[in-house]
């Protein structure tokens, strides 16, 4: 009983720490009230809705969208600029493919023997599909903001 209570308490504390670390618009506004108060009422409304506009300050964009995952710098037409890139993670299941192994018997991967007839065997059982598909995860950009000086000069919403 005591052990179960300690385990549940540990899980609850872990959840509290995870949720406390989440960056939301409200959390960013509460952490930076002076920045939020310095914005116009129109920009405050945009920030509250997680939106930005061209001409907005870097601090206002931070309040609306949070910390970027990547920052890039460059020069365009003699003016230096900064790019904030926000990324998300996507996952893809790789299609089953056949790679011939030694002596034409297929190949062995992760405890599964792959046969020529595209059936997969684990012990005494055979499946017409791969019970352990290969899944890859990768980062892709979904929002980009461009700055010259302290002002936003453009932004993009990329395909989700």
C-alpha positions in Angstrom: 0.0 0.0 0.0 2.8 2.4 1.0 4.8 1.5 -2.2 1.8 2.1 -4.5 1.1 5.5 -2.8 4.8 6.5 -3.4 4.6 5.4 -7.0 1.4 7.3 -7.7 2.9 10.4 -6.0 6.1 10.1 -8.1 3.9 9.9 -11.3 1.9 12.9 -10.2 5.0 15.0 -9.6 6.5 14.0 -13.0 3.3 15.1 -14.7 3.3 18.4 -12.8 7.0 19.0 -13.9 6.1 18.1 -17.6 3.1 20.5 -17.6 5.0 23.3 -15.9 7.6 23.1 -18.7 5.1 23.6 -21.4 5.3 27.0 -23.0 1.9 28.5 -23.8 0.9 32.0 -24.8 -0.5 32.7 -21.3 2.6 31.4 -19.6 4.8 33.6 -21.8 2.6 36.7 -21.1 2.6 36.0 -17.4 6.4 35.7 -17.5 6.9 38.9 -19.5 4.1 41.3 -18.4 6.1 44.4 -19.2 6.6 43.3 -22.9 2.9 42.5 -23.2 1.9 45.8 -21.6 4.1 47.7 -24.1 2.2 46.3 -27.1 -0.7 48.1 -28.8 -4.2 46.7 -28.1 -4.3 45.3 -31.6 -1.0 43.5 -31.1 -2.1 42.3 -27.7 -5.2 40.7 -29.3 -3.0 39.0 -32.0 -0.6 37.7 -29.3 -3.4 36.3 -27.2 -4.6 34.4 -30.3 -1.1 33.1 -31.2 -0.9 35.3 -34.3 1.6 37.7 -35.6 1.8 40.4 -38.3 4.4 42.1 -40.4 6.0 45.0 -38.5 5.6 43.3 -35.1 8.6 43.4 -32.7 10.8 40.3 -32.0 9.5 40.3 -28.4 5.9 40.3 -29.5 6.5 37.4 -31.9 8.2 35.5 -29.0 5.1 36.0 -26.9 2.8 34.8 -29.7 4.8 31.8 -31.0 7.4 31.1 -28.4 11.1 30.2 -28.7 12.1 29.0 -32.2 13.6 25.6 -32.7 16.2 27.0 -35.1 17.6 30.4 -35.9 19.4 31.3 -39.1 21.1 34.5 -40.2 21.9 35.9 -43.6 22.2 39.0 -45.8 19.7 40.0 -48.5 20.1 43.1 -50.7 22.7 44.4 -48.3 20.6 44.1 -45.2 21.2 41.5 -42.6 18.2 39.4 -41.5 17.3 36.7 -39.0 15.0 33.7 -39.6 13.2 31.9 -36.8 12.2 28.4 -37.7 9.6 26.4 -35.8 9.6 22.6 -36.3 7.4 19.6 -35.7 8.0 15.9 -35.7 6.6 13.6 -38.3 6.8 9.8 -38.5 6.7 7.5 -41.5 6.3 3.8 -41.8 8.9 2.5 -44.3 7.4 0.1 -46.9 8.4 -3.5 -46.6 11.2 -4.2 -49.0 13.2 -7.3 -49.7 17.0 -7.5 -49.6 18.4 -10.8 -50.6 20.8 -12.3 -48.0 23.4 -14.9 -48.1 22.7 -17.9 -50.3 19.4 -16.5 -51.4 17.6 -17.4 -48.1 16.5 -13.9 -47.2 18.0 -11.9 -44.3 17.7 -11.6 -40.6 16.7 -8.4 -38.9 15.7 -7.8 -35.3 14.7 -11.4 -34.4 12.7 -11.9 -37.6 13.8 -14.0 -40.5 12.6 -12.6 -43.8 11.9 -15.2 -46.5 11.8 -15.0 -50.3 8.0 -15.5 -50.3 7.6 -12.3 -48.2 6.3 -14.0 -45.1 7.9 -13.3 -41.8 8.6 -16.0 -39.2 8.9 -15.6 -35.5 9.3 -19.0 -33.8 6.6 -21.3 -35.2 4.4 -18.5 -36.6 4.5 -16.9 -40.0 2.8 -13.6 -40.9 2.1 -12.2 -44.4 3.1 -8.8 -43.0 6.0 -7.4 -41.0 5.0 -7.5 -37.4 7.8 -5.0 -36.6 7.6 -2.3 -39.3 10.4 0.3 -39.5 9.2 3.7 -38.3 11.3 6.8 -38.8 10.7 10.2 -37.2 12.1 13.4 -38.5 11.8 17.2 -37.9 10.1 19.4 -40.5 9.6 23.2 -40.4 6.0 24.3 -40.1 6.3 28.1 -39.4 9.0 30.6 -40.3 9.4 34.2 -39.3 11.8 36.7 -41.0 13.3 39.7 -39.1 15.3 42.7 -40.2 16.5 44.6 -37.2 13.9 44.1 -34.5 10.9 44.0 -36.8 9.1 41.1 -38.5 9.4 41.5 -42.3 7.5 38.4 -43.2 6.3 34.9 -42.1 5.2 31.6 -43.6 2.9 28.8 -42.5 4.2 25.7 -44.2 2.1 22.6 -45.0 1.2 20.7 -41.8 
